Amino acid sequence: MWATTRDHARFGLLMLRRRRWGERQILSERWMNLAETPTPIRPVYGFLWWLNTDRAQYPAAPASSVFALGAGGNVIWIDREHDLLVVIRWMDTRRINEFMALVISALASD
């Protein structure tokens, strides 16, 4: 499957807005709850979304953040604390946490 940056952003916005697109509810509340509930086998994974449980994935991002992670350093980052949706494409995976720290720092300097 191939998705553009815009496709990723739209999917992320759907998650950020808790399953709503405009005035329409697209996904059920049950699906949203499953997506953000840690699984017993892997506490940093929900239902198709990675969680930042105990900030284990990315220490720079809030613990409440959720992520779609794809091959090649592709990330959809949802941070509801800052009403933030970030799409990262083709980034060196070793630098993603540093990038997130820069974004959070930039928000704090407002």
Residue pairs with C-beta under 8 A, 6 or more apart in sequence:
3 11
5 87
5 89
8 68
8 74
8 76
8 87
8 89
9 76
9 85
9 87
11 68
11 76
12 68
12 76
12 77
12 78
12 85
12 86
12 87
13 21
13 85
14 20
14 21
14 26
14 27
15 35
15 49
15 66
15 76
15 78
16 78
16 80
16 83
16 84
16 85
18 32
19 25
19 26
19 27
19 28
19 29
19 31
19 32
20 26
31 47
34 46
34 47
35 46
35 47
35 48
35 49
35 66
36 46
36 47
36 49
36 51
36 66
37 46
37 47
38 44
38 45
38 46
38 51
38 53
39 45
39 46
43 51
43 53
43 54
43 56
44 50
44 51
44 52
44 53
44 56
44 57
45 51
46 66
48 68
49 66
49 67
49 68
50 57
50 66
50 67
50 68
50 69
51 57
51 65
51 66
51 67
52 58
52 61
52 62
52 63
52 64
52 65
52 66
52 67
53 63
54 63
55 61
55 62
55 63
57 65
57 67
58 65
58 67
58 96
58 97
58 100
59 97
60 97
60 98
60 100
60 101
60 104
61 77
61 79
61 97
61 100
61 104
62 79
62 81
62 82
62 104
64 79
64 80
64 81
65 77
65 78
65 79
65 81
66 78
67 75
67 76
67 77
67 78
68 75
68 76
69 75
72 89
72 90
73 88
73 89
73 90
73 91
73 92
73 93
73 96
74 88
74 89
74 90
74 91
75 86
75 87
75 88
75 91
75 96
76 85
76 86
76 87
77 84
77 85
77 86
77 87
77 88
77 100
78 84
78 85
79 85
79 86
82 104
82 107
84 103
84 107
86 100
86 103
88 96
88 99
91 99
